[in-house]
Amino acid sequence: MKHQLVLVLDFGGQYNQLIARRVRECGVYCEVIRYTTPLEEIAAKQPAGIIFTGGPNSVYDENSPHIAKEIFEMGIPILGICYGCQLMAYTLGGTVTTCETSEYGKTETIYDKSSILFSGVEDLPEMAISWMSHTDYISKAPDGFIVTAHTENCPVAAMECPEKKLYAVQFHPEVNHTQHGLGMLGSFLKNVCGCTGDWTMESYAKTAIAQIRDKVGDGRVLLALSGGVDSSVCAALLSRAVGNKLTCIFVDHGFLRKNEGDEVEAAFAGQNINFIRVNAKAAFMEKLRGVSDPETKRKTIGEEFIRAFERESKKLGTVDFLAQGTIYPDVIESGSGDAAVIKSHHNVGGLPDYVDFKEIIEPLRLLFKDEVRQLGIELGLPEQLVWRQPFPGPGLAIRIIGEITDEKLEILQEADWIFREEIAKAGLDRSIHQYFAVLTNMRSVGVMGDGRTYDYTLALRGVTTTDFMTADFARIPYEVLEVVSARIVNEVSHINRVVYDVTTKPPATIEWE
């Protein structure tokens, strides 16, 4: 099935992925591509619409990203956002200058409700809050455009040329702070681009299963199953497609959270696949003896994981395909010709150098994390697995500061279990995007009963985020933190102090190591 397509042209905006996710929330398939993509390639994709992202530059700087004027003559509906709005104006003869008063954050915005972009948005008042982030502004719209929104300091907060299906907004409709922003995007997609919303995980699952069957044929597929959301959903999808032609190797390094290894195994028990669990904790602990540097920990665990997977896979004989749980943000962030490289990912870019397979299968390569979760539910995976918290590959090993010991691992597993249990009881498990415990290497004096203690300090971390590139600390109610702290100190040996991390990212990272 060929879905309607909207292209998101990335001009270096921090919200490029968020825009794409919002488009997908409206039931429309989209892809993020670089602004340098040749117009012939764009035309060949036959998009129903194009969205220009924001960006940090000034359009009147000759070194800033620009685009050929011909794109506006292709007859494809275009929506410019922030920098994309200014770029449209500048390229078509409008005037963009430095603001006398810059606008950042929540801004009162006056809308012209006769605009097709706003008229179809239910309950949108004439004045509502939008999220601004700009030091330049459009002082004069191009000929043929009408202004459809303004603020106290921004005379052109939105503009349009309906005849050419060109629309632009200075604010960011994709962020939650813009009231009715998703409705505005939906109005562009439905009322301007003519999108019908044919992108669902039910249809994706059917298409993906058929494509996998066609590709694999009588071949065999091997998947390294970490137990995380992506690899678990990937396993479930492959299982539906090829059944016992799939072998999943679950390398349990011993650093999972309490009971998680057993939960992963139980989730795939009874399915028509070959599931192999490798209990490799002893080997990993031996490699990590005396290691306290966090980067050395990561590299050591990564290397041993590869060796364990390699040892087990060699026992299987010939396998035709290697499956990976690569998802769309991995592809975007790794560049792949379509976006600036933000960071490299181990599962993007080709076959690992230690295996000999014909081809890689990446059935989740087009999906964002929230879509992967939806697909998991569609495929019947248990909710506790689908909604599993983001978890680093090295697991609890990098949430134990300093050298890892069996005692420290047990302490952290128990404390982390209590924290997660109480967060769930409070109904906060879906609103806090990541939360976990860290066993610090710091000891301090405490008093328990009539005695003096000298034990570990445990740090709790909870964050809210849209893209995990930036994050704010979660405002967990004091009464919840109080219960968590009391339970941990009373139920877990060798912890006499609990602290809560209230640092944002940046300057901190989400993980401690």
Salt bridges, closest charged atoms under 4 A:
GLU25 OE2 - ARG22 NH1 2.62
GLU31 OE1 - LYS45 NZ 3.47
GLU73 OE2 - LYS164 NZ 3.60
GLU103 OE1 - HIS134 NE2 2.77
ASP143 OD1 - LYS140 NZ 3.77
GLU174 OE2 - HIS172 ND1 2.79
ASP198 OD1 - HIS3 ND1 3.59
GLU202 OE2 - LYS206 NZ 3.74
ASP230 OD1 - LYS369 NZ 2.95
ASP252 OD2 - ARG277 NH2 2.82
GLU260 OE2 - ARG257 NE 3.00
GLU260 OE1 - ARG388 NH2 3.08
ASP262 OD1 - ARG277 NH1 2.91
GLU265 OE1 - ARG277 NH1 2.72
GLU286 OE1 - ARG289 NH2 2.89
GLU303 OE2 - ARG307 NH1 2.15
GLU304 OE2 - ARG311 NH2 3.13
GLU310 OE1 - ARG307 NE 2.99
GLU310 OE2 - LYS314 NZ 3.62
GLU312 OE1 - LYS315 NZ 3.36
ASP330 OD1 - HIS345 ND1 3.29
GLU333 OE1 - LYS343 NZ 3.61
GLU333 OE1 - HIS345 NE2 3.07
GLU359 OE2 - LYS215 NZ 2.61
GLU362 OE1 - ARG365 NH1 2.45
ASP370 OD2 - ARG21 NE 3.79
GLU371 OE1 - ARG24 NH1 2.58
GLU383 OE1 - ARG430 NH2 2.96
ASP406 OD1 - LYS281 NZ 3.17
GLU407 OE2 - HIS494 NE2 3.44
GLU414 OE1 - LYS258 NZ 3.21
ASP416 OD2 - ARG420 NE 2.76
GLU421 OE1 - ARG487 NH1 2.74
GLU422 OE2 - LYS425 NZ 3.42
GLU422 OE2 - ARG487 NH1 2.70
ASP455 OD1 - HIS494 ND1 3.57
ASP472 OD2 - ARG475 NH1 2.73
GLU491 OE2 - ARG487 NE 2.86
ASP501 OD2 - ARG461 NE 3.42
GLU511 OE2 - ARG399 NH2 2.66
GLU513 OE1 - LYS297 NZ 3.05
